[in-house]
Amino acid sequence: MAGRRGGVPRPIHSTEYTIVFGTRGAEQGWRDVVAVQRNAVAAAWDRLTTDPLTEDLSCHALRGELGVVRHSGREWTRRQFELKRGARIWFTVDVDDRVVCITDVHTHHPNQTK
């Protein structure tokens, strides 16, 4: 068998959201948090592809000045998914195009939200 060159990306259902990285920092943070919390990040992936907008204790909009972010020429509501040990995934949701854009990934509790 040939050596492993990388995983096969999971195909999404037509009703799901596509997840994209908004920044290189988010991509690096994602790799870092996967390295230490693989199962929790897999659960976050499932939630973000199927139901990123429902508000609950683990997934919700940020408040105040952190609650709005500007990218792609628009203002977006910034949301967060909370992982174990204070790790956070910050993202925006484009409902029309069904895209979740990950803008930041924090491996520890971000100082901005303390």
MMTF fields as JSON, N, C-alpha, C and O atoms, coordinates in Angstrom:
{
  "mmtfVersion": "1.0.0",
  "mmtfProducer": "UNKNOWN",
  "numBonds": 455,
  "numAtoms": 456,
  "numGroups": 114,
  "numChains": 1,
  "numModels": 1,
  "chainsPerModel": [1],
  "groupsPerChain": [114],
  "chainIdList": ["A"],
  "bondAtomList": [4, 2, 8, 6, 12, 10, 16, 14, 20, 18, 24, 22, 28, 26, 32, 30, 36, 34, 40, 38, 44, 42, 48, 46, 52, 50, 56, 54, 60, 58, 64, 62, 68, 66, 72, 70, 76, 74, 80, 78, 84, 82, 88, 86, 92, 90, 96, 94, 100, 98, 104, 102, 108, 106, 112, 110, 116, 114, 120, 118, 124, 122, 128, 126, 132, 130, 136, 134, 140, 138, 144, 142, 148, 146, 152, 150, 156, 154, 160, 158, 164, 162, 168, 166, 172, 170, 176, 174, 180, 178, 184, 182, 188, 186, 192, 190, 196, 194, 200, 198, 204, 202, 208, 206, 212, 210, 216, 214, 220, 218, 224, 222, 228, 226, 232, 230, 236, 234, 240, 238, 244, 242, 248, 246, 252, 250, 256, 254, 260, 258, 264, 262, 268, 266, 272, 270, 276, 274, 280, 278, 284, 282, 288, 286, 292, 290, 296, 294, 300, 298, 304, 302, 308, 306, 312, 310, 316, 314, 320, 318, 324, 322, 328, 326, 332, 330, 336, 334, 340, 338, 344, 342, 348, 346, 352, 350, 356, 354, 360, 358, 364, 362, 368, 366, 372, 370, 376, 374, 380, 378, 384, 382, 388, 386, 392, 390, 396, 394, 400, 398, 404, 402, 408, 406, 412, 410, 416, 414, 420, 418, 424, 422, 428, 426, 432, 430, 436, 434, 440, 438, 444, 442, 448, 446, 452, 450],
  "bondOrderList": [1, 1, 1, 1, 1, 1, 1, 1, 1, 1, 1, 1, 1, 1, 1, 1, 1, 1, 1, 1, 1, 1, 1, 1, 1, 1, 1, 1, 1, 1, 1, 1, 1, 1, 1, 1, 1, 1, 1, 1, 1, 1, 1, 1, 1, 1, 1, 1, 1, 1, 1, 1, 1, 1, 1, 1, 1, 1, 1, 1, 1, 1, 1, 1, 1, 1, 1, 1, 1, 1, 1, 1, 1, 1, 1, 1, 1, 1, 1, 1, 1, 1, 1, 1, 1, 1, 1, 1, 1, 1, 1, 1, 1, 1, 1, 1, 1, 1, 1, 1, 1, 1, 1, 1, 1, 1, 1, 1, 1, 1, 1, 1, 1],
  "groupList": [{"groupName": "MET", "atomNameList": ["N", "CA", "C", "O"], "elementList": ["N", "C", "C", "O"], "formalChargeList": [0, 0, 0, 0], "bondAtomList": [1, 0, 2, 1, 3, 2], "bondOrderList": [1, 1, 2], "singleLetterCode": "M", "chemCompType": "L-PEPTIDE LINKING"}, {"groupName": "ALA", "atomNameList": ["N", "CA", "C", "O"], "elementList": ["N", "C", "C", "O"], "formalChargeList": [0, 0, 0, 0], "bondAtomList": [1, 0, 2, 1, 3, 2], "bondOrderList": [1, 1, 2], "singleLetterCode": "A", "chemCompType": "L-PEPTIDE LINKING"}, {"groupName": "GLY", "atomNameList": ["N", "CA", "C", "O"], "elementList": ["N", "C", "C", "O"], "formalChargeList": [0, 0, 0, 0], "bondAtomList": [1, 0, 2, 1, 3, 2], "bondOrderList": [1, 1, 2], "singleLetterCode": "G", "chemCompType": "PEPTIDE LINKING"}, {"groupName": "ARG", "atomNameList": ["N", "CA", "C", "O"], "elementList": ["N", "C", "C", "O"], "formalChargeList": [0, 0, 0, 0], "bondAtomList": [1, 0, 2, 1, 3, 2], "bondOrderList": [1, 1, 2], "singleLetterCode": "R", "chemCompType": "L-PEPTIDE LINKING"}, {"groupName": "VAL", "atomNameList": ["N", "CA", "C", "O"], "elementList": ["N", "C", "C", "O"], "formalChargeList": [0, 0, 0, 0], "bondAtomList": [1, 0, 2, 1, 3, 2], "bondOrderList": [1, 1, 2], "singleLetterCode": "V", "chemCompType": "L-PEPTIDE LINKING"}, {"groupName": "PRO", "atomNameList": ["N", "CA", "C", "O"], "elementList": ["N", "C", "C", "O"], "formalChargeList": [0, 0, 0, 0], "bondAtomList": [1, 0, 2, 1, 3, 2], "bondOrderList": [1, 1, 2], "singleLetterCode": "P", "chemCompType": "L-PEPTIDE LINKING"}, {"groupName": "ILE", "atomNameList": ["N", "CA", "C", "O"], "elementList": ["N", "C", "C", "O"], "formalChargeList": [0, 0, 0, 0], "bondAtomList": [1, 0, 2, 1, 3, 2], "bondOrderList": [1, 1, 2], "singleLetterCode": "I", "chemCompType": "L-PEPTIDE LINKING"}, {"groupName": "HIS", "atomNameList": ["N", "CA", "C", "O"], "elementList": ["N", "C", "C", "O"], "formalChargeList": [0, 0, 0, 0], "bondAtomList": [1, 0, 2, 1, 3, 2], "bondOrderList": [1, 1, 2], "singleLetterCode": "H", "chemCompType": "L-PEPTIDE LINKING"}, {"groupName": "SER", "atomNameList": ["N", "CA", "C", "O"], "elementList": ["N", "C", "C", "O"], "formalChargeList": [0, 0, 0, 0], "bondAtomList": [1, 0, 2, 1, 3, 2], "bondOrderList": [1, 1, 2], "singleLetterCode": "S", "chemCompType": "L-PEPTIDE LINKING"}, {"groupName": "THR", "atomNameList": ["N", "CA", "C", "O"], "elementList": ["N", "C", "C", "O"], "formalChargeList": [0, 0, 0, 0], "bondAtomList": [1, 0, 2, 1, 3, 2], "bondOrderList": [1, 1, 2], "singleLetterCode": "T", "chemCompType": "L-PEPTIDE LINKING"}, {"groupName": "GLU", "atomNameList": ["N", "CA", "C", "O"], "elementList": ["N", "C", "C", "O"], "formalChargeList": [0, 0, 0, 0], "bondAtomList": [1, 0, 2, 1, 3, 2], "bondOrderList": [1, 1, 2], "singleLetterCode": "E", "chemCompType": "L-PEPTIDE LINKING"}, {"groupName": "TYR", "atomNameList": ["N", "CA", "C", "O"], "elementList": ["N", "C", "C", "O"], "formalChargeList": [0, 0, 0, 0], "bondAtomList": [1, 0, 2, 1, 3, 2], "bondOrderList": [1, 1, 2], "singleLetterCode": "Y", "chemCompType": "L-PEPTIDE LINKING"}, {"groupName": "PHE", "atomNameList": ["N", "CA", "C", "O"], "elementList": ["N", "C", "C", "O"], "formalChargeList": [0, 0, 0, 0], "bondAtomList": [1, 0, 2, 1, 3, 2], "bondOrderList": [1, 1, 2], "singleLetterCode": "F", "chemCompType": "L-PEPTIDE LINKING"}, {"groupName": "GLN", "atomNameList": ["N", "CA", "C", "O"], "elementList": ["N", "C", "C", "O"], "formalChargeList": [0, 0, 0, 0], "bondAtomList": [1, 0, 2, 1, 3, 2], "bondOrderList": [1, 1, 2], "singleLetterCode": "Q", "chemCompType": "L-PEPTIDE LINKING"}, {"groupName": "TRP", "atomNameList": ["N", "CA", "C", "O"], "elementList": ["N", "C", "C", "O"], "formalChargeList": [0, 0, 0, 0], "bondAtomList": [1, 0, 2, 1, 3, 2], "bondOrderList": [1, 1, 2], "singleLetterCode": "W", "chemCompType": "L-PEPTIDE LINKING"}, {"groupName": "ASP", "atomNameList": ["N", "CA", "C", "O"], "elementList": ["N", "C", "C", "O"], "formalChargeList": [0, 0, 0, 0], "bondAtomList": [1, 0, 2, 1, 3, 2], "bondOrderList": [1, 1, 2], "singleLetterCode": "D", "chemCompType": "L-PEPTIDE LINKING"}, {"groupName": "ASN", "atomNameList": ["N", "CA", "C", "O"], "elementList": ["N", "C", "C", "O"], "formalChargeList": [0, 0, 0, 0], "bondAtomList": [1, 0, 2, 1, 3, 2], "bondOrderList": [1, 1, 2], "singleLetterCode": "N", "chemCompType": "L-PEPTIDE LINKING"}, {"groupName": "LEU", "atomNameList": ["N", "CA", "C", "O"], "elementList": ["N", "C", "C", "O"], "formalChargeList": [0, 0, 0, 0], "bondAtomList": [1, 0, 2, 1, 3, 2], "bondOrderList": [1, 1, 2], "singleLetterCode": "L", "chemCompType": "L-PEPTIDE LINKING"}, {"groupName": "CYS", "atomNameList": ["N", "CA", "C", "O"], "elementList": ["N", "C", "C", "O"], "formalChargeList": [0, 0, 0, 0], "bondAtomList": [1, 0, 2, 1, 3, 2], "bondOrderList": [1, 1, 2], "singleLetterCode": "C", "chemCompType": "L-PEPTIDE LINKING"}, {"groupName": "LYS", "atomNameList": ["N", "CA", "C", "O"], "elementList": ["N", "C", "C", "O"], "formalChargeList": [0, 0, 0, 0], "bondAtomList": [1, 0, 2, 1, 3, 2], "bondOrderList": [1, 1, 2], "singleLetterCode": "K", "chemCompType": "L-PEPTIDE LINKING"}],
  "groupTypeList": [0, 1, 2, 3, 3, 2, 2, 4, 5, 3, 5, 6, 7, 8, 9, 10, 11, 9, 6, 4, 12, 2, 9, 3, 2, 1, 10, 13, 2, 14, 3, 15, 4, 4, 1, 4, 13, 3, 16, 1, 4, 1, 1, 1, 14, 15, 3, 17, 9, 9, 15, 5, 17, 9, 10, 15, 17, 8, 18, 7, 1, 17, 3, 2, 10, 17, 2, 4, 4, 3, 7, 8, 2, 3, 10, 14, 9, 3, 3, 13, 12, 10, 17, 19, 3, 2, 1, 3, 6, 14, 12, 9, 4, 15, 4, 15, 15, 3, 4, 4, 18, 6, 9, 15, 4, 7, 9, 7, 7, 5, 16, 13, 9, 19],
  "groupIdList": [1, 2, 3, 4, 5, 6, 7, 8, 9, 10, 11, 12, 13, 14, 15, 16, 17, 18, 19, 20, 21, 22, 23, 24, 25, 26, 27, 28, 29, 30, 31, 32, 33, 34, 35, 36, 37, 38, 39, 40, 41, 42, 43, 44, 45, 46, 47, 48, 49, 50, 51, 52, 53, 54, 55, 56, 57, 58, 59, 60, 61, 62, 63, 64, 65, 66, 67, 68, 69, 70, 71, 72, 73, 74, 75, 76, 77, 78, 79, 80, 81, 82, 83, 84, 85, 86, 87, 88, 89, 90, 91, 92, 93, 94, 95, 96, 97, 98, 99, 100, 101, 102, 103, 104, 105, 106, 107, 108, 109, 110, 111, 112, 113, 114],
  "secStructList": [7, 7, 7, 7, 7, 7, 7, 7, 7, 7, 7, 7, 7, 6, 6, 1, 7, 3, 3, 3, 3, 1, 1, 2, 2, 2, 2, 2, 2, 2, 2, 2, 2, 2, 2, 2, 2, 2, 2, 2, 2, 2, 2, 2, 2, 2, 2, 2, 2, 2, 7, 6, 6, 7, 7, 1, 1, 1, 3, 3, 3, 7, 7, 4, 4, 4, 4, 3, 3, 3, 3, 6, 6, 3, 3, 3, 3, 7, 3, 3, 3, 3, 7, 4, 4, 4, 7, 3, 3, 3, 3, 3, 3, 3, 6, 6, 6, 6, 3, 3, 3, 3, 3, 3, 3, 3, 1, 1, 7, 7, 4, 4, 4, 7],
  "xCoordList": [0.843, 0.0, 0.892, 1.922, 0.509, 1.276, 1.234, 0.311, 2.237, 2.299, 1.165, 0.614, 0.824, -0.247, 0.235, 1.303, -0.529, -0.18, -1.121, -0.888, -2.135, -3.112, -4.479, -4.746, -5.321, -6.656, -7.546, -7.279, -8.577, -9.582, -10.587, -11.142, -10.842, -11.808, -13.211, -13.628, -13.913, -15.262, -16.193, -16.255, -16.922, -17.915, -19.077, -19.384, -19.71, -20.829, -22.148, -22.207, -23.194, -24.533, -24.953, -24.427, -25.879, -26.325, -26.985, -27.088, -27.425, -28.063, -27.067, -27.44, -25.814, -24.817, -24.084, -24.163, -23.373, -22.527, -21.114, -20.638, -20.463, -19.055, -18.23, -18.57, -17.163, -16.277, -15.039, -14.409, -14.696, -13.501, -12.705, -13.251, -11.413, -10.57, -10.556, -10.375, -10.748, -10.703, -9.307, -9.023, -8.416, -7.044, -6.084, -6.48, -4.823, -3.797, -3.654, -3.401, -3.818, -3.751, -4.827, -4.58, -6.017, -7.102, -6.758, -7.039, -6.157, -5.765, -4.719, -4.805, -3.728, -2.693, -3.294, -2.981, -4.152, -4.804, -5.64, -5.688, -6.304, -7.097, -6.208, -6.541, -5.073, -4.142, -3.675, -3.579, -3.383, -2.905, -3.955, -3.636, -5.202, -6.241, -6.629, -6.977, -6.574, -6.818, -5.779, -6.099, -4.538, -3.465, -3.713, -3.244, -4.443, -4.647, -6.089, -6.334, -7.047, -8.454, -9.187, -10.252, -8.624, -9.172, -10.667, -11.43, -11.097, -12.5, -13.424, -14.501, -13.012, -13.832, -13.929, -14.984, -12.853, -12.879, -13.731, -14.427, -13.68, -14.547, -16.021, -16.84, -16.362, -17.735, -18.102, -19.223, -17.15, -17.383, -17.631, -18.52, -16.848, -17.021, -18.45, -19.12, -18.9, -20.251, -21.291, -22.224, -21.121, -22.081, -22.034, -23.081, -20.837, -20.716, -21.2, -21.654, -21.11, -21.596, -23.107, -23.726, -23.707, -25.141, -26.001, -27.137, -25.486, -26.325, -25.493, -25.429, -24.859, -23.958, -24.651, -23.998, -25.946, -26.625, -27.455, -27.871, -27.705, -28.473, -27.637, -26.482, -28.251, -27.577, -27.698, -28.799, -26.578, -26.57, -25.276, -24.537, -24.987, -23.81, -22.495, -21.522, -22.445, -21.18, -21.045, -19.933, -22.132, -22.08, -22.998, -24.211, -22.407, -23.204, -22.463, -21.26, -23.209, -22.628, -21.808, -22.16, -20.719, -19.957, -20.681, -21.488, -20.395, -21.073, -20.126, -18.907, -20.728, -19.96, -19.144, -19.542, -17.992, -17.171, -16.585, -16.219, -16.485, -16.024, -17.103, -16.806, -18.351, -19.468, -19.596, -20.415, -18.797, -18.845, -17.442, -16.5, -17.309, -16.023, -16.257, -17.326, -15.263, -15.371, -14.418, -13.215, -14.981, -14.158, -14.967, -16.196, -14.297, -14.934, -15.838, -16.862, -15.434, -16.18, -17.505, -18.309, -17.753, -19.012, -18.768, -17.707, -19.768, -19.751, -20.535, -21.605, -19.981, -20.57, -20.707, -19.938, -21.673, -21.766, -20.713, -20.69, -19.843, -18.819, -19.404, -19.982, -19.239, -19.754, -18.592, -17.489, -18.838, -17.784, -18.34, -19.478, -17.493, -17.761, -16.742, -15.54, -17.211, -16.329, -15.921, -16.761, -14.618, -14.056, -13.586, -13.741, -13.026, -12.493, -11.29, -10.636, -11.02, -9.842, -9.726, -8.622, -10.866, -10.874, -10.626, -10.674, -10.365, -10.132, -11.413, -12.517, -11.258, -12.394, -12.179, -11.06, -13.266, -13.279, -14.187, -15.366, -13.647, -14.438, -14.752, -13.889, -15.991, -16.41, -17.561, -18.208, -17.804, -18.97, -19.75, -19.221, -21.011, -21.875, -22.51, -23.181, -22.291, -22.967, -24.121, -23.928, -25.314, -26.484, -26.828, -27.165, -26.748, -27.13, -26.266, -26.78, -24.952, -24.037, -23.741, -23.025, -24.298, -24.106, -22.616, -22.106, -21.936, -20.508, -20.249, -20.73, -19.487, -18.969, -17.507, -16.714, -17.158, -15.788, -15.12, -15.509, -14.122, -13.375, -12.361, -11.476, -12.504, -11.639, -10.511, -9.446, -10.732, -9.713, -9.927, -11.059, -8.826, -8.904, -7.922, -6.737, -8.435, -7.628, -7.485, -8.481, -6.255, -6.031, -6.249, -6.383, -6.286, -6.573, -7.633, -7.948, -8.174, -9.199, -8.636, -7.633, -9.259, -8.74, -8.894, -9.937, -7.849, -7.863, -8.988, -9.525, -9.348, -10.372, -11.721, -12.517, -12.004, -13.325, -13.319, -14.341, -12.196, -12.147, -12.825, -12.88],
  "yCoordList": [-1.173, 0.0, 1.24, 1.265, 2.236, 3.478, 4.2, 4.006, 5.026, 5.798, 6.806, 7.222, 7.193, 8.176, 9.549, 9.985, 10.227, 11.566, 12.627, 13.822, 12.218, 13.16, 12.518, 11.567, 13.052, 12.487, 12.866, 13.831, 12.114, 12.414, 13.361, 13.029, 14.53, 15.445, 14.831, 14.179, 15.054, 14.51, 15.272, 16.5, 14.567, 15.255, 15.723, 15.122, 16.796, 17.304, 17.027, 16.915, 16.922, 16.779, 18.114, 19.162, 18.081, 19.313, 20.282, 21.472, 19.806, 20.673, 21.224, 22.03, 20.804, 21.226, 22.493, 22.924, 23.065, 24.222, 23.747, 22.748, 24.465, 24.225, 25.043, 26.191, 24.475, 25.196, 25.632, 24.834, 26.924, 27.473, 28.247, 28.672, 28.426, 29.256, 30.675, 30.89, 31.642, 33.043, 33.623, 34.63, 32.98, 33.483, 32.307, 31.191, 32.584, 31.554, 31.239, 30.095, 32.263, 32.045, 31.088, 30.264, 31.192, 30.276, 28.856, 27.898, 28.729, 27.401, 26.768, 25.581, 27.561, 27.057, 26.73, 25.694, 27.604, 27.351, 26.087, 25.339, 25.847, 24.626, 23.399, 22.459, 23.407, 22.268, 22.079, 20.952, 23.186, 23.106, 22.514, 21.661, 22.953, 22.456, 21.014, 20.24, 20.643, 19.249, 18.341, 17.227, 18.81, 18.0, 17.65, 16.617, 18.497, 18.248, 17.897, 17.398, 18.153, 17.884, 17.323, 17.817, 16.314, 15.776, 15.442, 15.851, 14.723, 14.325, 15.527, 15.576, 16.49, 17.687, 18.509, 19.072, 18.583, 19.335, 18.604, 19.242, 17.286, 16.519, 16.789, 16.922, 16.868, 17.188, 18.615, 18.872, 19.539, 20.922, 20.968, 21.679, 20.213, 20.143, 19.705, 20.31, 18.649, 18.154, 19.232, 19.431, 19.913, 20.968, 22.131, 22.625, 22.577, 23.744, 23.461, 24.376, 22.228, 21.917, 21.723, 21.876, 21.39, 21.1, 22.166, 22.387, 22.829, 23.741, 24.83, 24.873, 25.702, 26.687, 27.875, 28.649, 28.031, 29.238, 29.062, 30.055, 27.827, 27.629, 28.058, 27.661, 28.88, 29.408, 28.426, 27.988, 28.082, 27.303, 27.606, 28.506, 26.877, 27.182, 26.993, 27.688, 26.072, 25.822, 26.586, 26.723, 27.085, 27.754, 28.975, 28.843, 30.167, 31.385, 32.573, 32.515, 33.654, 34.9, 35.559, 35.484, 36.2, 36.997, 38.319, 38.727, 38.978, 40.234, 41.421, 41.271, 42.598, 43.832, 43.989, 43.54, 44.638, 44.907, 43.64, 43.646, 42.559, 41.284, 40.613, 39.708, 41.059, 40.428, 40.744, 40.141, 41.685, 42.043, 42.004, 42.506, 41.405, 41.353, 41.73, 41.471, 42.337, 42.743, 41.891, 41.85, 41.213, 40.511, 40.347, 40.408, 40.144, 39.997, 41.187, 41.042, 42.382, 43.596, 43.748, 44.605, 42.929, 42.98, 42.899, 42.47, 43.318, 43.1, 41.834, 41.596, 41.028, 39.739, 39.632, 40.243, 38.865, 38.511, 37.446, 36.398, 37.727, 36.74, 35.829, 36.288, 34.56, 33.538, 32.722, 32.767, 31.982, 31.104, 29.745, 29.605, 28.756, 27.404, 27.142, 27.276, 26.767, 26.557, 25.099, 24.2, 24.879, 23.548, 23.394, 24.311, 22.262, 22.012, 22.904, 23.409, 23.081, 23.807, 25.219, 25.723, 25.846, 27.24, 27.466, 28.61, 26.432, 26.608, 27.119, 26.777, 27.931, 28.541, 28.537, 28.695, 28.355, 28.525, 29.72, 29.693, 30.771, 31.94, 31.854, 31.51, 32.167, 31.99, 32.921, 33.492, 33.061, 33.766, 32.794, 31.771, 33.122, 32.239, 33.031, 34.038, 32.571, 33.115, 32.169, 31.118, 32.547, 31.683, 31.474, 30.359, 32.525, 32.425, 31.422, 30.612, 31.472, 30.557, 29.288, 28.405, 29.2, 28.042, 27.781, 26.683, 28.844, 28.768, 29.241, 30.296, 28.453, 28.847, 29.224, 28.407, 30.463, 30.952, 31.036, 31.846, 30.204, 30.218, 31.349, 31.359, 32.3, 33.481, 33.407, 33.985, 32.704, 32.569, 31.247, 30.798, 30.63, 29.448, 29.667, 29.919, 29.565, 29.784, 28.452, 27.798, 28.053, 26.791, 26.935, 25.936, 28.177, 28.483, 29.573, 30.167, 29.832, 30.868, 32.21, 32.678, 32.837, 34.114, 35.228, 35.357, 36.025, 37.126, 38.117, 38.723, 38.284, 39.266, 38.978, 39.9, 37.731, 37.377, 37.167, 36.782, 37.411, 37.232, 38.375, 38.395],
  "zCoordList": [0.0, 0.0, 0.0, 0.673, -0.732, -0.817, 0.531, 1.322, 0.777, 2.019, 2.104, 1.085, 3.319, 3.523, 3.121, 3.551, 2.311, 1.852, 2.411, 2.227, 3.061, 3.591, 3.587, 2.852, 4.411, 4.528, 3.357, 2.641, 3.181, 2.176, 2.819, 3.866, 2.231, 2.841, 2.846, 1.888, 3.932, 4.059, 3.123, 3.188, 2.251, 1.418, 2.29, 3.32, 1.861, 2.653, 1.941, 0.717, 2.737, 2.191, 1.58, 1.955, 0.659, 0.003, 0.983, 0.687, 2.119, 3.121, 4.136, 4.989, 4.057, 5.039, 4.601, 3.451, 5.559, 5.306, 4.969, 5.508, 4.086, 3.782, 4.767, 5.052, 5.284, 6.196, 5.429, 4.736, 5.566, 4.932, 5.979, 6.997, 5.719, 6.574, 6.037, 4.839, 6.924, 6.534, 6.584, 5.935, 7.365, 7.509, 7.634, 7.97, 7.359, 7.572, 9.054, 9.431, 9.894, 11.337, 11.819, 12.701, 11.246, 11.605, 11.178, 11.898, 10.018, 9.53, 10.443, 10.761, 10.866, 11.774, 13.135, 13.72, 13.638, 14.924, 14.889, 15.866, 13.758, 13.585, 13.716, 14.438, 13.013, 13.106, 14.538, 15.022, 15.219, 16.603, 17.53, 18.359, 17.404, 18.31, 17.955, 18.846, 16.674, 16.292, 16.937, 17.35, 17.025, 17.593, 19.059, 19.537, 19.77, 21.199, 21.575, 22.674, 20.673, 20.978, 19.754, 19.383, 19.144, 17.885, 17.974, 17.099, 18.99, 19.084, 19.264, 18.67, 20.075, 20.289, 19.006, 18.712, 18.251, 16.992, 15.953, 15.164, 15.948, 15.042, 15.373, 14.464, 16.65, 17.051, 16.639, 16.202, 16.781, 16.347, 14.839, 14.371, 14.091, 12.629, 12.296, 11.459, 12.962, 12.708, 12.99, 12.212, 14.096, 14.47, 13.491, 13.071, 13.122, 12.25, 10.826, 10.139, 10.383, 9.037, 9.007, 7.954, 10.138, 10.134, 10.803, 10.383, 11.832, 12.618, 13.295, 14.524, 12.526, 13.13, 13.796, 14.495, 13.597, 14.077, 15.346, 15.943, 15.77, 16.993, 18.197, 18.346, 19.05, 20.232, 21.39, 21.723, 21.999, 23.229, 23.971, 23.57, 25.04, 25.851, 25.101, 25.391, 24.147, 23.458, 22.147, 21.637, 21.591, 20.292, 20.33, 20.49, 20.182, 20.304, 19.716, 19.46, 19.507, 19.007, 20.114, 21.291, 19.725, 20.675, 20.879, 20.044, 21.975, 22.299, 22.174, 22.09, 22.165, 22.143, 20.874, 19.799, 21.017, 19.833, 19.224, 18.049, 19.984, 19.426, 18.569, 17.789, 18.716, 18.037, 16.564, 15.87, 16.071, 14.651, 14.09, 14.702, 12.925, 12.24, 10.785, 10.231, 10.176, 8.776, 7.945, 8.2, 6.949, 5.956, 4.685, 4.714, 3.595, 2.279, 1.954, 1.287, 2.445, 2.141, 2.863, 2.497, 3.887, 4.628, 6.12, 6.573, 6.874, 8.322, 8.624, 8.064, 9.519, 9.869, 11.379, 12.121, 11.829, 13.243, 13.516, 12.87, 14.481, 14.856, 15.933, 16.918, 15.721, 16.63, 17.165, 16.62, 18.226, 18.737, 19.115, 19.565, 18.913, 19.384, 20.471, 20.243, 21.661, 22.803, 22.889, 22.871, 22.981, 23.156, 24.602, 25.41, 24.919, 26.263, 26.547, 25.635, 27.831, 28.311, 27.72, 27.518, 27.448, 27.017, 25.54, 25.088, 24.778, 23.34, 22.681, 23.104, 21.654, 20.97, 19.458, 18.972, 18.737, 17.291, 17.022, 17.374, 16.4, 16.043, 14.56, 13.752, 14.206, 12.822, 12.47, 13.348, 11.182, 10.667, 9.799, 9.365, 9.549, 8.759, 7.62, 7.849, 6.405, 5.229, 4.923, 4.312, 5.349, 5.211, 3.741, 3.341, 2.932, 1.519, 0.767, -0.005, 0.99, 0.295, 1.092, 0.618, 2.313, 3.198, 3.449, 3.228, 3.923, 4.209, 5.627, 6.041, 6.367, 7.676, 7.448, 6.98, 7.782, 7.6, 8.967, 9.808, 9.182, 10.443, 10.376, 9.52, 11.293, 11.275, 12.29, 12.075, 13.394, 14.439, 15.158, 15.334, 15.57, 16.424, 17.565, 17.347, 18.782, 19.982, 20.711, 21.018, 20.985, 21.693, 23.199, 23.907, 23.69, 25.089, 25.117, 24.086, 26.283, 26.407, 25.923, 26.462, 24.921, 24.413, 25.445, 26.086, 25.596, 26.568, 26.288, 27.215, 25.019, 24.66, 25.297, 25.476, 25.643, 26.183, 27.689, 28.257, 28.344, 29.808, 30.515, 31.744]
}
